[in-house]
Amino acid sequence: TDPEDIFLTNGASAGIAMILNALLANNKCGVMTPIPQYPLYSATIDLLQGQRVGYFLEEENGWAMNLNELERAYKEATKKGIEIKALVVINPGNPSGSVLTRENLHDVVRFCSKHGIVLMADEVYQENVYDENSEFISCKRAAYETGLLEQNALELVSFHSTSKGVFGECGRRGGYMEMVGMDEEVKDELYKLASAFLCSTTNGQIMTSLMVRGPAPTDVSYKSHESEKNAVFESLKRRSQLVSKGLDDIPGFSCQKATGSMYCFPNFKLSPNAIQAAKKEGVAPDTMYAVSLLKQTGICVVPASGFGQAEGRFGFRTTFLPSEAEMATVVERIRQHYEDFCKEYD
C-alpha cells in the first residue's frame, strides 16, 4: 500500500460523499447501487442530482450478487442515456447482513474493469464476519487475484471506518479511503477537494490509528485489549444467530442468516387488508407495520422500503446490538406483535 493513496476522512461517509461529488458532473451521470442499500448513497446521489441505477441482490441466495443482473442494470441505464460512473459494493452488507463470496467479488471487479467504471468498495463491516463458511475478501484482494491490480486495469476506492467492527466508535468520526488505479491528476484534484475541508478530526485520526495497528504484544494493554475485543466479537456472533434464526422461525417471516455486519433484514407477509389500510394512510405497508411495532412494543426497526426492495416485498432492518438477554426478549415481542397485527387485519 502506498500511503499517498490513503485519505483520512471523518468516517467513511465523508469519503463516500467526496468521491460521489467528484464523479457526478451532471444529471446524466449515474451510480450503480445495490438493492437494498444503505440510504447514504441514494441521498447523496440525489443531492448531487445524479442518477441512481439499482441492481438487485438475490435474497433467496443469501443476498448474493448476480453478474447477469449487473449487466441488465447497466444496459438499461445506458439505453436511457445515463453514463455510468461508478458501482457501489457494500460488503459485508448493510442492510442485508450478508458476506459476498470470492466468485461474486471476482465478477464485480471484472465487470467494472470491462466497463471502465469506478468501483466504490464500502468495507466498513470487514471485521464483522460471523459465519465459519464465510470470509471477508476485499475488492483490492479480488482485483489482485484476477490480475487487474498489476495491470492497473481497475479504478478502485475502498472505504473503512472506526464506527463498526468491535470498536463501534461512531461519534469519533474516524475513517479513511484508499484509491487504487487512479490517475495522478485525479488524485491531485481530490486532494484539493479534501483540502477545502481542512482535515479529519484529531479524535478520528487517533481512533483510526488504534484500529489499524492496536496495541503491540509487548504493550501492557495488549492482553486486556485482545480479551475485550474477542468477547465483544463472540457476543455479536451469538446475537447474530439468535436474531436471524429467531425471526426466521416466526410463521410468516423469512430471514436470511446474518453472516456479517450488524443487521438482519427479514421479510414478512401482509394481508391484502393490511396493504389496503396502508394505502389509505398514504404510507408503505412495512412503514405502517414498523410504526405499529414501535407504538405497541417500543421496538424501533427501519422499514425495508427505505432501503429499496423487490416489488411486493415487505420487511424491516433491525440491529442485534443490544445485549443477548434483551435480544431474546425482543424477538419474542416481535413474534407476538406480528400475530396480533395479522389478526387485526385478517
C-alpha positions as CSV (number, residue, x, y, z in Angstrom):
1,T,0.0,0.0,0.0
2,D,1.2,3.5,-0.9
3,P,0.5,6.0,1.9
4,E,-0.1,8.6,-0.8
5,D,-3.2,6.6,-1.9
6,I,-4.8,6.9,1.5
7,F,-7.0,9.9,2.6
8,L,-8.1,10.2,6.2
9,T,-11.8,11.2,6.5
10,N,-14.5,12.0,9.0
11,G,-15.8,8.4,9.0
12,A,-16.3,6.6,5.7
13,S,-19.3,8.8,4.9
14,A,-17.2,11.9,4.3
15,G,-15.0,9.9,1.9
16,I,-18.0,8.5,0.0
17,A,-19.5,11.9,-0.4
18,M,-16.2,13.3,-1.7
19,I,-15.9,10.6,-4.3
20,L,-19.5,11.0,-5.5
21,N,-19.1,14.7,-5.6
22,A,-16.1,14.2,-7.9
23,L,-17.9,11.7,-10.2
24,L,-21.3,13.2,-10.7
25,A,-20.8,16.2,-13.0
26,N,-24.5,16.4,-14.2
27,N,-27.9,14.7,-14.2
28,K,-26.8,12.2,-16.9
29,C,-24.2,10.7,-14.6
30,G,-25.2,7.5,-12.8
31,V,-24.0,5.3,-10.0
32,M,-25.0,1.6,-9.7
33,T,-26.1,0.8,-6.1
34,P,-27.3,-2.5,-4.6
35,I,-31.0,-3.0,-3.8
36,P,-31.3,-3.0,-0.8
37,Q,-28.7,-0.3,0.0
38,Y,-27.6,2.0,2.8
39,P,-29.6,5.2,2.2
40,L,-26.4,7.4,2.4
41,Y,-25.8,6.5,-1.3
42,S,-29.3,7.3,-2.6
43,A,-29.5,10.6,-0.6
44,T,-26.0,11.8,-1.7
45,I,-26.6,10.9,-5.3
46,D,-30.0,12.7,-5.3
47,L,-28.4,15.7,-3.6
48,L,-25.8,15.9,-6.3
49,Q,-28.5,15.5,-9.0
50,G,-27.1,12.2,-10.3
51,Q,-28.9,9.1,-11.3
52,R,-29.4,6.1,-9.1
53,V,-29.1,2.8,-11.1
54,G,-30.2,-0.1,-8.9
55,Y,-29.1,-3.7,-9.2
56,F,-31.0,-6.3,-7.1
57,L,-29.2,-8.7,-4.7
58,E,-30.6,-12.2,-4.6
59,E,-32.4,-12.6,-1.3
60,E,-33.1,-16.3,-1.8
61,N,-29.4,-16.9,-2.4
62,G,-28.2,-15.2,0.8
63,W,-28.2,-11.7,-0.8
64,A,-25.6,-12.7,-3.4
65,M,-24.7,-10.6,-6.4
66,N,-25.5,-11.8,-9.9
67,L,-23.4,-10.8,-12.9
68,N,-26.4,-11.0,-15.3
69,E,-28.3,-8.6,-13.0
70,L,-25.3,-6.2,-13.1
71,E,-25.3,-6.3,-16.9
72,R,-29.1,-5.8,-17.1
73,A,-29.0,-2.7,-14.9
74,Y,-26.0,-1.3,-16.8
75,K,-27.6,-1.9,-20.3
76,E,-31.0,-0.5,-19.3
77,A,-29.3,2.7,-17.9
78,T,-27.1,3.3,-20.9
79,K,-30.1,2.9,-23.2
80,K,-31.7,5.8,-21.3
81,G,-28.7,8.0,-21.9
82,I,-27.2,7.6,-18.4
83,E,-23.4,7.5,-18.2
84,I,-22.5,5.0,-15.5
85,K,-19.6,6.5,-13.5
86,A,-19.3,4.0,-10.6
87,L,-20.6,0.9,-9.0
88,V,-21.1,0.5,-5.2
89,V,-20.4,-2.7,-3.3
90,I,-21.3,-2.9,0.4
91,N,-19.5,-5.9,1.8
92,P,-20.4,-7.2,4.4
93,G,-23.8,-5.9,3.6
94,N,-25.9,-3.1,5.1
95,P,-28.8,-3.8,5.5
96,S,-28.6,-7.4,4.1
97,G,-26.2,-8.8,6.8
98,S,-24.5,-10.9,4.1
99,V,-20.9,-11.6,3.1
100,L,-20.1,-11.8,-0.6
101,T,-18.3,-14.8,-2.0
102,R,-14.9,-14.7,-3.7
103,E,-16.7,-15.6,-7.0
104,N,-19.0,-12.6,-6.6
105,L,-16.1,-10.2,-6.0
106,H,-14.1,-11.6,-8.9
107,D,-17.2,-11.0,-11.1
108,V,-17.7,-7.4,-9.9
109,V,-14.0,-6.3,-10.3
110,R,-14.0,-7.7,-13.9
111,F,-17.4,-6.0,-14.6
112,C,-16.0,-2.6,-13.5
113,S,-12.8,-3.1,-15.4
114,K,-14.7,-4.2,-18.5
115,H,-17.0,-1.1,-18.5
116,G,-14.3,1.4,-17.3
117,I,-16.2,2.4,-14.2
118,V,-15.0,3.2,-10.7
119,L,-15.6,0.5,-8.0
120,M,-16.6,2.0,-4.7
121,A,-16.0,-0.7,-2.0
122,D,-17.8,0.0,1.2
123,E,-16.0,-2.4,3.5
124,V,-16.7,-0.8,6.9
125,Y,-18.0,-4.1,8.4
126,Q,-15.0,-6.2,7.4
127,E,-14.3,-7.3,11.0
128,N,-18.0,-8.4,11.4
129,V,-18.0,-11.8,9.8
130,Y,-19.6,-14.5,12.0
131,D,-20.1,-17.5,9.8
132,E,-17.3,-20.0,9.6
133,N,-18.1,-20.7,6.0
134,S,-17.8,-17.1,5.1
135,E,-14.7,-15.0,4.6
136,F,-14.2,-11.3,4.1
137,I,-12.3,-10.7,0.9
138,S,-11.6,-7.1,0.0
139,C,-12.2,-5.8,-3.5
140,K,-8.5,-4.9,-3.6
141,R,-7.6,-8.6,-3.0
142,A,-10.1,-9.7,-5.6
143,A,-8.5,-7.3,-8.1
144,Y,-5.1,-8.7,-7.2
145,E,-6.3,-12.3,-7.6
146,T,-7.8,-11.6,-11.0
147,G,-4.6,-9.8,-12.2
148,L,-6.4,-6.4,-12.6
149,L,-4.3,-4.7,-9.9
150,E,-1.0,-5.5,-11.6
151,Q,-2.4,-4.5,-15.0
152,N,-3.6,-1.2,-13.5
153,A,-6.9,-2.1,-15.1
154,L,-9.3,-1.1,-12.3
155,E,-10.1,2.2,-10.6
156,L,-11.0,1.3,-7.0
157,V,-11.8,3.3,-3.9
158,S,-12.1,1.3,-0.7
159,F,-13.6,2.7,2.5
160,H,-13.2,1.8,6.1
161,S,-14.4,3.3,9.4
162,T,-13.9,3.2,13.2
163,S,-17.7,3.2,13.6
164,K,-18.2,-0.5,13.0
165,G,-16.2,-3.7,13.8
166,V,-15.9,-4.3,17.5
167,F,-14.9,-0.7,18.3
168,G,-18.2,1.0,17.4
169,E,-16.8,4.5,17.9
170,C,-19.3,6.2,15.7
171,G,-19.0,9.7,17.4
172,R,-15.3,9.9,17.0
173,R,-15.7,10.2,13.2
174,G,-12.7,8.2,12.2
175,G,-12.2,6.6,8.8
176,Y,-10.2,6.5,5.6
177,M,-10.3,5.7,1.9
178,E,-7.7,4.1,-0.3
179,M,-7.6,4.9,-4.0
180,V,-6.0,2.3,-6.3
181,G,-5.5,2.6,-10.1
182,M,-6.4,6.3,-10.2
183,D,-4.5,8.8,-12.4
184,E,-2.3,11.1,-10.5
185,E,-4.2,14.1,-12.0
186,V,-7.4,12.7,-10.5
187,K,-5.8,12.2,-7.1
188,D,-4.4,15.7,-7.2
189,E,-7.9,17.1,-7.8
190,L,-9.3,15.0,-4.9
191,Y,-6.5,16.3,-2.7
192,K,-7.7,19.8,-3.5
193,L,-11.3,18.9,-2.7
194,A,-10.2,17.3,0.6
195,S,-8.1,20.3,1.5
196,A,-11.1,22.6,1.2
197,F,-12.5,20.8,4.3
198,L,-9.1,21.2,6.1
199,C,-8.6,17.8,7.9
200,S,-10.4,15.0,9.6
201,T,-10.9,15.2,13.3
202,T,-8.0,14.6,15.6
203,N,-10.1,12.1,17.7
204,G,-11.0,10.3,14.5
205,Q,-7.3,10.1,13.4
206,I,-6.3,8.6,16.8
207,M,-9.1,6.0,16.6
208,T,-8.1,5.1,13.1
209,S,-4.5,4.6,14.2
210,L,-5.7,2.4,17.1
211,M,-8.0,0.4,14.8
212,V,-5.4,-0.4,12.1
213,R,-2.5,-1.1,14.5
214,G,-3.8,-1.7,18.0
215,P,-1.5,-2.5,21.0
216,A,1.7,-4.5,20.3
217,P,2.1,-7.9,22.1
218,T,4.7,-6.2,24.3
219,D,2.3,-3.5,25.5
220,V,0.8,-3.6,28.9
221,S,-2.7,-3.2,27.5
222,Y,-2.4,-6.0,24.9
223,K,-3.9,-8.8,26.8
224,S,-6.9,-6.8,28.1
225,H,-7.4,-5.3,24.6
226,E,-7.5,-8.7,22.9
227,S,-9.7,-10.2,25.7
228,E,-12.3,-7.4,25.4
229,K,-12.2,-7.4,21.6
230,N,-12.7,-11.2,21.4
231,A,-15.5,-11.0,24.0
232,V,-17.4,-8.3,22.0
233,F,-17.0,-10.3,18.7
234,E,-18.2,-13.6,20.2
235,S,-21.2,-11.9,21.7
236,L,-22.1,-10.2,18.4
237,K,-21.7,-13.6,16.7
238,R,-24.2,-15.3,19.2
239,R,-26.6,-12.4,18.8
240,S,-26.5,-12.6,15.0
241,Q,-27.5,-16.2,15.2
242,L,-30.1,-15.7,17.9
243,V,-31.9,-12.9,16.0
244,S,-31.7,-14.2,12.4
245,K,-32.9,-17.7,13.5
246,G,-35.5,-16.3,15.9
247,L,-37.0,-14.1,13.2
248,D,-36.9,-16.8,10.6
249,D,-38.8,-19.1,13.0
250,I,-41.8,-16.7,13.2
251,P,-44.6,-18.0,11.0
252,G,-45.0,-15.6,8.1
253,F,-41.4,-14.3,8.4
254,S,-38.4,-15.2,6.4
255,C,-34.9,-14.1,7.4
256,Q,-31.6,-15.0,5.8
257,K,-28.8,-15.9,8.1
258,A,-26.8,-12.9,9.3
259,T,-23.3,-13.9,8.2
260,G,-21.9,-10.4,8.6
261,S,-22.3,-6.7,9.6
262,M,-24.7,-5.8,12.4
263,Y,-28.1,-6.3,10.9
264,C,-30.9,-8.7,9.9
265,F,-33.2,-7.8,7.0
266,P,-36.2,-10.2,7.2
267,N,-39.3,-10.1,5.0
268,F,-42.8,-10.9,6.2
269,K,-46.3,-11.5,4.7
270,L,-49.0,-8.9,5.0
271,S,-52.7,-9.5,4.2
272,P,-54.5,-7.5,1.4
273,N,-56.4,-5.7,4.2
274,A,-53.2,-4.5,5.8
275,I,-51.8,-3.4,2.4
276,Q,-55.1,-1.5,1.7
277,A,-55.1,0.1,5.1
278,A,-51.5,1.4,4.5
279,K,-52.6,2.7,1.1
280,K,-55.4,4.7,2.7
281,E,-52.9,6.2,5.2
282,G,-50.6,7.1,2.3
283,V,-47.6,5.1,3.7
284,A,-45.7,2.0,2.6
285,P,-47.2,-1.2,4.2
286,D,-44.0,-2.0,6.1
287,T,-43.8,1.5,7.4
288,M,-47.3,1.1,8.8
289,Y,-46.2,-2.2,10.4
290,A,-43.0,-0.6,11.8
291,V,-44.9,2.3,13.4
292,S,-47.4,-0.2,14.9
293,L,-44.5,-2.2,16.3
294,L,-43.0,0.9,17.8
295,K,-46.2,2.0,19.4
296,Q,-47.2,-1.4,20.7
297,T,-43.8,-2.7,21.9
298,G,-41.3,0.2,21.9
299,I,-39.1,-1.7,19.5
300,C,-37.7,0.5,16.7
301,V,-36.9,-1.0,13.4
302,V,-36.4,0.6,10.0
303,P,-38.9,-0.2,7.2
304,A,-37.3,-2.1,4.3
305,S,-39.0,0.3,1.9
306,G,-36.4,2.9,2.9
307,F,-33.5,0.7,1.6
308,G,-35.2,-0.5,-1.6
309,Q,-36.6,-3.9,-2.2
310,A,-38.3,-6.1,-4.8
311,E,-41.9,-5.2,-5.7
312,G,-44.4,-6.8,-3.3
313,R,-41.8,-7.5,-0.6
314,F,-42.3,-6.1,2.9
315,G,-39.8,-6.2,5.7
316,F,-37.5,-4.2,8.0
317,R,-33.9,-3.8,9.1
318,T,-33.0,-4.5,12.7
319,T,-29.7,-4.4,14.5
320,F,-28.6,-7.0,17.1
321,L,-26.6,-4.5,19.1
322,P,-28.5,-4.7,22.5
323,S,-27.4,-7.4,25.0
324,E,-28.1,-11.1,24.4
325,A,-30.7,-11.2,27.1
326,E,-32.5,-8.2,25.6
327,M,-32.4,-9.6,22.1
328,A,-34.1,-12.8,23.1
329,T,-37.0,-10.8,24.6
330,V,-37.1,-8.5,21.5
331,V,-37.6,-11.4,19.2
332,E,-40.4,-12.8,21.3
333,R,-42.1,-9.4,21.4
334,I,-41.8,-9.1,17.6
335,R,-43.4,-12.6,17.2
336,Q,-46.3,-11.7,19.5
337,H,-46.9,-8.3,17.9
338,Y,-46.9,-9.8,14.4
339,E,-49.5,-12.4,15.4
340,D,-51.7,-9.6,16.8
341,F,-51.1,-7.4,13.8
342,C,-52.2,-10.2,11.4
343,K,-55.3,-10.8,13.4
344,E,-56.2,-7.1,13.4
345,Y,-56.1,-7.0,9.6
346,D,-57.3,-10.6,8.9
